[in-house]
Protein backbone atom coordinates (compact mmCIF):
# COMPACT_ATOMS: atom_id res chain seq x y z
CA UNK A 1 0.00 0.00 0.00
CA UNK A 2 1.12 3.55 -0.69
CA UNK A 3 2.05 5.60 2.36
CA UNK A 4 -0.03 8.65 1.49
CA UNK A 5 1.05 10.86 4.41
CA UNK A 6 4.64 10.33 3.25
CA UNK A 7 3.72 10.85 -0.40
CA UNK A 8 1.96 14.11 0.46
CA UNK A 9 5.02 15.19 2.42
CA UNK A 10 7.23 14.63 -0.63
CA UNK A 11 4.79 16.51 -2.86
CA UNK A 12 4.53 19.45 -0.47
CA UNK A 13 8.31 19.75 -0.08
CA UNK A 14 8.61 19.83 -3.88
CA UNK A 15 5.74 22.32 -4.09
CA UNK A 16 6.99 24.74 -1.43
CA UNK A 17 10.75 24.23 -1.87
CA UNK A 18 11.54 23.51 1.77
CA UNK A 19 10.79 21.09 4.60
CA UNK A 20 9.83 23.96 6.91
CA UNK A 21 7.22 25.42 4.54
CA UNK A 22 5.87 21.95 3.81
CA UNK A 23 5.47 21.36 7.54
CA UNK A 24 3.48 24.59 7.93
CA UNK A 25 1.27 23.72 4.99
CA UNK A 26 0.51 20.25 6.38
CA UNK A 27 0.29 21.48 9.99
CA UNK A 28 2.99 19.13 11.28
CA UNK A 29 6.56 19.61 12.51
CA UNK A 30 9.55 19.84 10.14
CA UNK A 31 11.00 16.75 11.80
CA UNK A 32 7.82 14.83 10.95
CA UNK A 33 8.12 15.88 7.30
CA UNK A 34 11.79 14.93 7.23
CA UNK A 35 11.06 11.55 8.79
CA UNK A 36 8.25 10.76 6.37
CA UNK A 37 10.35 11.67 3.34
CA UNK A 38 13.40 9.79 4.58
CA UNK A 39 11.43 6.65 5.43
CA UNK A 40 9.77 6.62 2.01
CA UNK A 41 13.13 7.10 0.29
CA UNK A 42 14.59 4.23 2.31
CA UNK A 43 11.61 2.04 1.43
CA UNK A 44 11.99 2.78 -2.28
CA UNK A 45 15.77 2.81 -2.29
CA UNK A 46 15.76 6.07 -4.23
CA UNK A 47 16.19 9.78 -3.52
CA UNK A 48 12.88 11.61 -4.04
CA UNK A 49 13.91 15.10 -2.96
CA UNK A 50 17.16 16.87 -3.82
CA UNK A 51 18.01 18.82 -0.67
CA UNK A 52 19.01 22.40 -1.36
CA UNK A 53 17.66 25.92 -1.65
CA UNK A 54 15.10 25.30 -2.94
CA UNK A 55 14.46 21.60 -2.48
CA UNK A 56 13.31 19.99 -5.74
CA UNK A 57 11.88 16.63 -6.68
CA UNK A 58 14.04 14.11 -8.49
CA UNK A 59 12.61 12.40 -11.55
CA UNK A 60 11.14 9.62 -9.38
CA UNK A 61 9.93 12.17 -6.89
CA UNK A 62 8.18 14.06 -9.69
CA UNK A 63 6.25 10.93 -10.67
CA UNK A 64 5.11 10.59 -7.07
CA UNK A 65 4.07 14.27 -7.03
CA UNK A 66 1.93 13.78 -10.13
CA UNK A 67 0.29 10.76 -8.50
CA UNK A 68 -0.57 12.88 -5.48
CA UNK A 69 -2.14 15.41 -7.86
CA UNK A 70 -4.22 12.64 -9.43
CA UNK A 71 -5.36 11.45 -6.02
CA UNK A 72 -6.25 15.02 -5.10
CA UNK A 73 -8.43 15.32 -8.21
CA UNK A 74 -10.14 12.02 -7.38
CA UNK A 75 -10.80 13.21 -3.84
CA UNK A 76 -12.32 16.43 -5.17
CA UNK A 77 -14.66 14.43 -7.41
CA UNK A 78 -15.63 12.16 -4.54
CA UNK A 79 -16.32 15.01 -2.11
CA UNK A 80 -18.43 16.75 -4.72
CA UNK A 81 -20.72 13.70 -4.75
CA UNK A 82 -20.34 12.72 -1.09
CA UNK A 83 -19.75 15.98 0.83
CA UNK A 84 -20.42 14.22 4.12
CA UNK A 85 -17.00 12.57 3.83
CA UNK A 86 -15.25 15.92 4.27
CA UNK A 87 -13.82 16.85 7.66
CA UNK A 88 -15.79 19.97 8.64
CA UNK A 89 -12.86 21.21 10.73
CA UNK A 90 -10.37 20.93 7.86
CA UNK A 91 -9.96 23.53 5.10
CA UNK A 92 -11.36 22.62 1.71
CA UNK A 93 -8.71 20.70 -0.25
CA UNK A 94 -7.06 22.57 -3.11
CA UNK A 95 -5.25 20.71 -5.88
CA UNK A 96 -2.27 22.34 -7.58
CA UNK A 97 -1.82 21.42 -11.24
CA UNK A 98 1.65 21.46 -12.75
CA UNK A 99 1.64 22.76 -16.33
CA UNK A 100 4.33 23.79 -18.82
CA UNK A 101 4.33 26.31 -21.64
CA UNK A 102 6.74 28.37 -23.69
CA UNK A 103 7.46 31.96 -22.68
CA UNK A 104 5.97 33.53 -25.81
CA UNK A 105 2.65 31.71 -25.33
CA UNK A 106 2.61 32.83 -21.71
CA UNK A 107 3.30 36.40 -22.80
CA UNK A 108 0.55 36.44 -25.44
CA UNK A 109 -2.41 34.05 -25.13
CA UNK A 110 -1.92 31.26 -22.58
CA UNK A 111 -2.44 33.17 -19.33
CA UNK A 112 -6.01 34.26 -20.20
CA UNK A 113 -6.84 30.64 -20.99
CA UNK A 114 -5.55 29.46 -17.61
CA UNK A 115 -7.21 32.39 -15.82
CA UNK A 116 -10.60 31.46 -17.27
CA UNK A 117 -10.12 27.93 -15.93
CA UNK A 118 -9.11 29.08 -12.44
CA UNK A 119 -12.09 31.46 -12.30
CA UNK A 120 -14.41 28.50 -12.82
CA UNK A 121 -12.67 25.97 -10.53
CA UNK A 122 -10.78 25.69 -7.24
CA UNK A 123 -7.56 24.45 -8.87
CA UNK A 124 -4.26 26.21 -8.30
CA UNK A 125 -1.60 26.37 -11.02
CA UNK A 126 2.15 25.73 -10.88
CA UNK A 127 3.44 26.87 -14.27
CA UNK A 128 6.83 25.92 -15.68
CA UNK A 129 8.28 27.83 -18.64
CA UNK A 130 10.57 26.27 -21.23
CA UNK A 131 11.22 26.37 -24.96
CA UNK A 132 8.30 25.01 -26.99
CA UNK A 133 10.54 22.25 -28.35
CA UNK A 134 11.36 21.12 -24.80
CA UNK A 135 8.13 21.36 -22.80
CA UNK A 136 7.19 17.85 -23.95
CA UNK A 137 10.17 16.60 -21.95
CA UNK A 138 8.45 17.87 -18.79
CA UNK A 139 5.58 15.52 -19.65
CA UNK A 140 7.89 12.58 -20.37
CA UNK A 141 9.57 13.04 -16.99
CA UNK A 142 6.26 13.24 -15.18
CA UNK A 143 6.87 16.77 -13.94
CA UNK A 144 3.65 18.23 -15.39
CA UNK A 145 0.20 16.93 -16.27
CA UNK A 146 -0.17 19.02 -19.43
CA UNK A 147 1.91 21.27 -21.67
CA UNK A 148 1.87 23.60 -24.65
CA UNK A 149 4.46 22.17 -27.01
CA UNK A 150 5.69 22.30 -30.58
CA UNK A 151 5.78 18.49 -30.59
CA UNK A 152 2.79 17.05 -32.42
CA UNK A 153 3.64 13.39 -31.81
CA UNK A 154 1.89 12.22 -28.63
CA UNK A 155 4.09 11.81 -25.59
CA UNK A 156 3.41 8.29 -24.23
CA UNK A 157 0.27 8.37 -22.12
CA UNK A 158 -0.91 11.74 -23.46
CA UNK A 159 -3.64 13.10 -25.70
CA UNK A 160 -2.78 15.77 -28.29
CA UNK A 161 -4.91 18.63 -29.59
CA UNK A 162 -3.57 21.00 -32.31
CA UNK A 163 -3.86 24.63 -31.24
CA UNK A 164 -2.74 26.68 -34.23
CA UNK A 165 0.49 28.52 -34.92
CA UNK A 166 2.20 31.37 -33.09
CA UNK A 167 3.30 33.87 -35.75
CA UNK A 168 6.64 35.68 -35.45
CA UNK A 169 8.03 38.72 -37.24
CA UNK A 170 11.77 39.31 -37.61
CA UNK A 171 11.93 42.88 -36.32
CA UNK A 172 14.37 45.62 -35.46
CA UNK A 173 14.38 49.38 -35.05
CA UNK A 174 14.60 51.47 -38.23
CA UNK A 175 18.03 52.80 -37.18
CA UNK A 176 19.30 49.25 -36.64
CA UNK A 177 18.13 48.18 -40.09
CA UNK A 178 19.75 51.21 -41.73
CA UNK A 179 23.00 50.47 -39.92
CA UNK A 180 23.29 46.72 -40.49
CA UNK A 181 21.15 46.04 -43.57
CA UNK A 182 21.68 49.03 -45.90
CA UNK A 183 21.68 46.72 -48.91
CA UNK A 184 19.06 44.26 -47.64
CA UNK A 185 19.17 41.04 -45.67
CA UNK A 186 22.08 38.92 -46.84
CA UNK A 187 24.15 36.19 -45.22
CA UNK A 188 27.07 38.60 -44.80
CA UNK A 189 24.84 41.23 -43.18
CA UNK A 190 23.29 38.71 -40.79
CA UNK A 191 26.75 37.44 -39.85
CA UNK A 192 27.59 40.94 -38.60
CA UNK A 193 24.26 42.08 -37.12
CA UNK A 194 23.68 41.26 -33.42
CA UNK A 195 20.56 39.18 -32.87
CA UNK A 196 18.55 38.74 -29.69
CA UNK A 197 18.19 35.17 -28.38
CA UNK A 198 16.05 34.01 -25.46
CA UNK A 199 18.40 31.25 -24.23
CA UNK A 200 20.54 28.42 -25.56
CA UNK A 201 17.45 26.38 -26.45
CA UNK A 202 16.01 29.15 -28.62
CA UNK A 203 16.34 28.28 -32.28
CA UNK A 204 13.80 30.71 -33.74
CA UNK A 205 16.31 33.14 -35.22
CA UNK A 206 18.15 30.36 -37.04
CA UNK A 207 14.85 28.82 -38.14
CA UNK A 208 13.87 32.13 -39.72
CA UNK A 209 17.27 32.48 -41.41
CA UNK A 210 17.05 28.95 -42.84
CA UNK A 211 13.49 29.57 -44.04
CA UNK A 212 14.48 32.89 -45.61
CA UNK A 213 17.96 32.21 -47.02
CA UNK A 214 17.92 28.43 -47.26
CA UNK A 215 20.95 27.95 -44.99
CA UNK A 216 22.09 28.62 -41.43
CA UNK A 217 24.21 31.68 -40.77
CA UNK A 218 26.33 32.02 -37.61
CA UNK A 219 25.74 35.43 -36.07
CA UNK A 220 26.52 37.41 -32.90
CA UNK A 221 23.75 37.58 -30.33
CA UNK A 222 22.60 39.10 -27.07
CA UNK A 223 20.98 36.70 -24.57
CA UNK A 224 17.75 38.03 -23.02
CA UNK A 225 15.50 35.45 -21.30
CA UNK A 226 12.34 37.59 -21.29
CA UNK A 227 9.58 37.92 -23.88
CA UNK A 228 9.02 41.59 -23.08
CA UNK A 229 12.78 42.28 -23.08
CA UNK A 230 12.89 40.96 -26.64
CA UNK A 231 10.50 43.68 -27.72
CA UNK A 232 12.20 46.37 -25.61
CA UNK A 233 15.66 45.45 -26.90
CA UNK A 234 14.41 45.59 -30.47
CA UNK A 235 12.86 49.02 -29.88
CA UNK A 236 16.08 50.51 -28.49
CA UNK A 237 18.23 49.06 -31.26
CA UNK A 238 20.19 46.38 -29.40
CA UNK A 239 19.58 43.78 -32.07
CA UNK A 240 17.05 42.02 -34.28
CA UNK A 241 14.87 39.19 -33.12
CA UNK A 242 11.80 37.04 -33.73
CA UNK A 243 8.92 38.63 -31.84
CA UNK A 244 5.32 37.36 -31.57
CA UNK A 245 3.05 39.25 -33.97
CA UNK A 246 0.64 40.17 -31.19
CA UNK A 247 3.36 41.94 -29.20
CA UNK A 248 4.78 44.01 -32.05
CA UNK A 249 1.72 44.80 -34.17
CA UNK A 250 1.31 48.31 -32.76
CA UNK A 251 5.04 49.03 -32.99
CA UNK A 252 5.11 47.91 -36.62
CA UNK A 253 2.05 50.00 -37.44
CA UNK A 254 3.63 53.08 -35.81
CA UNK A 255 7.01 52.55 -37.47
CA UNK A 256 8.86 52.08 -34.19
CA UNK A 257 9.84 48.64 -35.47
CA UNK A 258 10.23 47.34 -39.00
CA UNK A 259 10.44 43.86 -40.47
CA UNK A 260 13.83 42.81 -41.76
CA UNK A 261 12.02 41.38 -44.79
CA UNK A 262 8.39 42.53 -45.06
CA UNK A 263 6.01 39.58 -45.01
CA UNK A 264 8.69 37.00 -44.18
CA UNK A 265 6.97 35.58 -41.10
CA UNK A 266 7.74 32.40 -39.17
CA UNK A 267 4.77 30.34 -37.98
CA UNK A 268 5.44 27.88 -35.13
CA UNK A 269 2.71 25.21 -34.75
CA UNK A 270 1.68 24.52 -31.15
CA UNK A 271 -0.09 21.59 -29.57
CA UNK A 272 -1.76 20.88 -26.23
CA UNK A 273 -0.65 17.59 -24.70
CA UNK A 274 -2.33 16.34 -21.54
CA UNK A 275 -1.95 13.10 -19.61
CA UNK A 276 -4.73 10.62 -20.35
CA UNK A 277 -5.37 9.93 -16.66
CA UNK A 278 -6.08 13.62 -16.06
CA UNK A 279 -7.65 14.50 -19.41
CA UNK A 280 -11.27 13.74 -18.53
CA UNK A 281 -11.16 15.53 -15.17
CA UNK A 282 -9.44 18.52 -16.75
CA UNK A 283 -11.66 18.75 -19.82
CA UNK A 284 -12.61 22.30 -18.82
CA UNK A 285 -8.93 23.31 -18.85
CA UNK A 286 -8.42 21.76 -22.27
CA UNK A 287 -11.53 23.48 -23.59
CA UNK A 288 -10.35 26.85 -22.27
CA UNK A 289 -6.87 26.41 -23.73
CA UNK A 290 -8.15 25.26 -27.12
CA UNK A 291 -10.81 27.99 -27.42
CA UNK A 292 -8.34 30.74 -26.49
CA UNK A 293 -5.62 29.40 -28.79
CA UNK A 294 -7.92 29.09 -31.78
CA UNK A 295 -9.08 32.65 -31.23
CA UNK A 296 -5.61 34.17 -30.83
CA UNK A 297 -3.30 31.94 -32.91
CA UNK A 298 -2.93 31.52 -36.67
CA UNK A 299 -4.80 28.52 -38.17
CA UNK A 300 -2.30 25.86 -39.16
CA UNK A 301 -2.88 22.88 -41.41
C-alpha positions as CSV (number, residue, x, y, z in Angstrom):
1,X,0.0,0.0,0.0
2,X,1.1,3.5,-0.7
3,X,2.1,5.6,2.4
4,X,0.0,8.7,1.5
5,X,1.0,10.9,4.4
6,X,4.6,10.3,3.2
7,X,3.7,10.8,-0.4
8,X,2.0,14.1,0.5
9,X,5.0,15.2,2.4
10,X,7.2,14.6,-0.6
11,X,4.8,16.5,-2.9
12,X,4.5,19.4,-0.5
13,X,8.3,19.7,-0.1
14,X,8.6,19.8,-3.9
15,X,5.7,22.3,-4.1
16,X,7.0,24.7,-1.4
17,X,10.7,24.2,-1.9
18,X,11.5,23.5,1.8
19,X,10.8,21.1,4.6
20,X,9.8,24.0,6.9
21,X,7.2,25.4,4.5
22,X,5.9,21.9,3.8
23,X,5.5,21.4,7.5
24,X,3.5,24.6,7.9
25,X,1.3,23.7,5.0
26,X,0.5,20.3,6.4
27,X,0.3,21.5,10.0
28,X,3.0,19.1,11.3
29,X,6.6,19.6,12.5
30,X,9.5,19.8,10.1
31,X,11.0,16.8,11.8
32,X,7.8,14.8,11.0
33,X,8.1,15.9,7.3
34,X,11.8,14.9,7.2
35,X,11.1,11.5,8.8
36,X,8.3,10.8,6.4
37,X,10.3,11.7,3.3
38,X,13.4,9.8,4.6
39,X,11.4,6.6,5.4
40,X,9.8,6.6,2.0
41,X,13.1,7.1,0.3
42,X,14.6,4.2,2.3
43,X,11.6,2.0,1.4
44,X,12.0,2.8,-2.3
45,X,15.8,2.8,-2.3
46,X,15.8,6.1,-4.2
47,X,16.2,9.8,-3.5
48,X,12.9,11.6,-4.0
49,X,13.9,15.1,-3.0
50,X,17.2,16.9,-3.8
51,X,18.0,18.8,-0.7
52,X,19.0,22.4,-1.4
53,X,17.7,25.9,-1.6
54,X,15.1,25.3,-2.9
55,X,14.5,21.6,-2.5
56,X,13.3,20.0,-5.7
57,X,11.9,16.6,-6.7
58,X,14.0,14.1,-8.5
59,X,12.6,12.4,-11.6
60,X,11.1,9.6,-9.4
61,X,9.9,12.2,-6.9
62,X,8.2,14.1,-9.7
63,X,6.3,10.9,-10.7
64,X,5.1,10.6,-7.1
65,X,4.1,14.3,-7.0
66,X,1.9,13.8,-10.1
67,X,0.3,10.8,-8.5
68,X,-0.6,12.9,-5.5
69,X,-2.1,15.4,-7.9
70,X,-4.2,12.6,-9.4
71,X,-5.4,11.4,-6.0
72,X,-6.3,15.0,-5.1
73,X,-8.4,15.3,-8.2
74,X,-10.1,12.0,-7.4
75,X,-10.8,13.2,-3.8
76,X,-12.3,16.4,-5.2
77,X,-14.7,14.4,-7.4
78,X,-15.6,12.2,-4.5
79,X,-16.3,15.0,-2.1
80,X,-18.4,16.7,-4.7
81,X,-20.7,13.7,-4.8
82,X,-20.3,12.7,-1.1
83,X,-19.8,16.0,0.8
84,X,-20.4,14.2,4.1
85,X,-17.0,12.6,3.8
86,X,-15.3,15.9,4.3
87,X,-13.8,16.8,7.7
88,X,-15.8,20.0,8.6
89,X,-12.9,21.2,10.7
90,X,-10.4,20.9,7.9
91,X,-10.0,23.5,5.1
92,X,-11.4,22.6,1.7
93,X,-8.7,20.7,-0.3
94,X,-7.1,22.6,-3.1
95,X,-5.2,20.7,-5.9
96,X,-2.3,22.3,-7.6
97,X,-1.8,21.4,-11.2
98,X,1.7,21.5,-12.8
99,X,1.6,22.8,-16.3
100,X,4.3,23.8,-18.8
101,X,4.3,26.3,-21.6
102,X,6.7,28.4,-23.7
103,X,7.5,32.0,-22.7
104,X,6.0,33.5,-25.8
105,X,2.7,31.7,-25.3
106,X,2.6,32.8,-21.7
107,X,3.3,36.4,-22.8
108,X,0.6,36.4,-25.4
109,X,-2.4,34.0,-25.1
110,X,-1.9,31.3,-22.6
111,X,-2.4,33.2,-19.3
112,X,-6.0,34.3,-20.2
113,X,-6.8,30.6,-21.0
114,X,-5.6,29.5,-17.6
115,X,-7.2,32.4,-15.8
116,X,-10.6,31.5,-17.3
117,X,-10.1,27.9,-15.9
118,X,-9.1,29.1,-12.4
119,X,-12.1,31.5,-12.3
120,X,-14.4,28.5,-12.8
121,X,-12.7,26.0,-10.5
122,X,-10.8,25.7,-7.2
123,X,-7.6,24.4,-8.9
124,X,-4.3,26.2,-8.3
125,X,-1.6,26.4,-11.0
126,X,2.1,25.7,-10.9
127,X,3.4,26.9,-14.3
128,X,6.8,25.9,-15.7
129,X,8.3,27.8,-18.6
130,X,10.6,26.3,-21.2
131,X,11.2,26.4,-25.0
132,X,8.3,25.0,-27.0
133,X,10.5,22.2,-28.4
134,X,11.4,21.1,-24.8
135,X,8.1,21.4,-22.8
136,X,7.2,17.8,-24.0
137,X,10.2,16.6,-22.0
138,X,8.4,17.9,-18.8
139,X,5.6,15.5,-19.7
140,X,7.9,12.6,-20.4
141,X,9.6,13.0,-17.0
142,X,6.3,13.2,-15.2
143,X,6.9,16.8,-13.9
144,X,3.7,18.2,-15.4
145,X,0.2,16.9,-16.3
146,X,-0.2,19.0,-19.4
147,X,1.9,21.3,-21.7
148,X,1.9,23.6,-24.7
149,X,4.5,22.2,-27.0
150,X,5.7,22.3,-30.6
151,X,5.8,18.5,-30.6
152,X,2.8,17.1,-32.4
153,X,3.6,13.4,-31.8
154,X,1.9,12.2,-28.6
155,X,4.1,11.8,-25.6
156,X,3.4,8.3,-24.2
157,X,0.3,8.4,-22.1
158,X,-0.9,11.7,-23.5
159,X,-3.6,13.1,-25.7
160,X,-2.8,15.8,-28.3
161,X,-4.9,18.6,-29.6
162,X,-3.6,21.0,-32.3
163,X,-3.9,24.6,-31.2
164,X,-2.7,26.7,-34.2
165,X,0.5,28.5,-34.9
166,X,2.2,31.4,-33.1
167,X,3.3,33.9,-35.7
168,X,6.6,35.7,-35.5
169,X,8.0,38.7,-37.2
170,X,11.8,39.3,-37.6
171,X,11.9,42.9,-36.3
172,X,14.4,45.6,-35.5
173,X,14.4,49.4,-35.1
174,X,14.6,51.5,-38.2
175,X,18.0,52.8,-37.2
176,X,19.3,49.3,-36.6
177,X,18.1,48.2,-40.1
178,X,19.7,51.2,-41.7
179,X,23.0,50.5,-39.9
180,X,23.3,46.7,-40.5
181,X,21.1,46.0,-43.6
182,X,21.7,49.0,-45.9
183,X,21.7,46.7,-48.9
184,X,19.1,44.3,-47.6
185,X,19.2,41.0,-45.7
186,X,22.1,38.9,-46.8
187,X,24.1,36.2,-45.2
188,X,27.1,38.6,-44.8
189,X,24.8,41.2,-43.2
190,X,23.3,38.7,-40.8
191,X,26.7,37.4,-39.8
192,X,27.6,40.9,-38.6
193,X,24.3,42.1,-37.1
194,X,23.7,41.3,-33.4
195,X,20.6,39.2,-32.9
196,X,18.5,38.7,-29.7
197,X,18.2,35.2,-28.4
198,X,16.1,34.0,-25.5
199,X,18.4,31.2,-24.2
200,X,20.5,28.4,-25.6
201,X,17.4,26.4,-26.4
202,X,16.0,29.2,-28.6
203,X,16.3,28.3,-32.3
204,X,13.8,30.7,-33.7
205,X,16.3,33.1,-35.2
206,X,18.2,30.4,-37.0
207,X,14.8,28.8,-38.1
208,X,13.9,32.1,-39.7
209,X,17.3,32.5,-41.4
210,X,17.0,28.9,-42.8
211,X,13.5,29.6,-44.0
212,X,14.5,32.9,-45.6
213,X,18.0,32.2,-47.0
214,X,17.9,28.4,-47.3
215,X,21.0,28.0,-45.0
216,X,22.1,28.6,-41.4
217,X,24.2,31.7,-40.8
218,X,26.3,32.0,-37.6
219,X,25.7,35.4,-36.1
220,X,26.5,37.4,-32.9
221,X,23.8,37.6,-30.3
222,X,22.6,39.1,-27.1
223,X,21.0,36.7,-24.6
224,X,17.8,38.0,-23.0
225,X,15.5,35.5,-21.3
226,X,12.3,37.6,-21.3
227,X,9.6,37.9,-23.9
228,X,9.0,41.6,-23.1
229,X,12.8,42.3,-23.1
230,X,12.9,41.0,-26.6
231,X,10.5,43.7,-27.7
232,X,12.2,46.4,-25.6
233,X,15.7,45.4,-26.9
234,X,14.4,45.6,-30.5
235,X,12.9,49.0,-29.9
236,X,16.1,50.5,-28.5
237,X,18.2,49.1,-31.3
238,X,20.2,46.4,-29.4
239,X,19.6,43.8,-32.1
240,X,17.1,42.0,-34.3
241,X,14.9,39.2,-33.1
242,X,11.8,37.0,-33.7
243,X,8.9,38.6,-31.8
244,X,5.3,37.4,-31.6
245,X,3.0,39.3,-34.0
246,X,0.6,40.2,-31.2
247,X,3.4,41.9,-29.2
248,X,4.8,44.0,-32.0
249,X,1.7,44.8,-34.2
250,X,1.3,48.3,-32.8
251,X,5.0,49.0,-33.0
252,X,5.1,47.9,-36.6
253,X,2.1,50.0,-37.4
254,X,3.6,53.1,-35.8
255,X,7.0,52.6,-37.5
256,X,8.9,52.1,-34.2
257,X,9.8,48.6,-35.5
258,X,10.2,47.3,-39.0
259,X,10.4,43.9,-40.5
260,X,13.8,42.8,-41.8
261,X,12.0,41.4,-44.8
262,X,8.4,42.5,-45.1
263,X,6.0,39.6,-45.0
264,X,8.7,37.0,-44.2
265,X,7.0,35.6,-41.1
266,X,7.7,32.4,-39.2
267,X,4.8,30.3,-38.0
268,X,5.4,27.9,-35.1
269,X,2.7,25.2,-34.7
270,X,1.7,24.5,-31.2
271,X,-0.1,21.6,-29.6
272,X,-1.8,20.9,-26.2
273,X,-0.7,17.6,-24.7
274,X,-2.3,16.3,-21.5
275,X,-2.0,13.1,-19.6
276,X,-4.7,10.6,-20.3
277,X,-5.4,9.9,-16.7
278,X,-6.1,13.6,-16.1
279,X,-7.7,14.5,-19.4
280,X,-11.3,13.7,-18.5
281,X,-11.2,15.5,-15.2
282,X,-9.4,18.5,-16.8
283,X,-11.7,18.7,-19.8
284,X,-12.6,22.3,-18.8
285,X,-8.9,23.3,-18.8
286,X,-8.4,21.8,-22.3
287,X,-11.5,23.5,-23.6
288,X,-10.4,26.9,-22.3
289,X,-6.9,26.4,-23.7
290,X,-8.1,25.3,-27.1
291,X,-10.8,28.0,-27.4
292,X,-8.3,30.7,-26.5
293,X,-5.6,29.4,-28.8
294,X,-7.9,29.1,-31.8
295,X,-9.1,32.6,-31.2
296,X,-5.6,34.2,-30.8
297,X,-3.3,31.9,-32.9
298,X,-2.9,31.5,-36.7
299,X,-4.8,28.5,-38.2
300,X,-2.3,25.9,-39.2
301,X,-2.9,22.9,-41.4
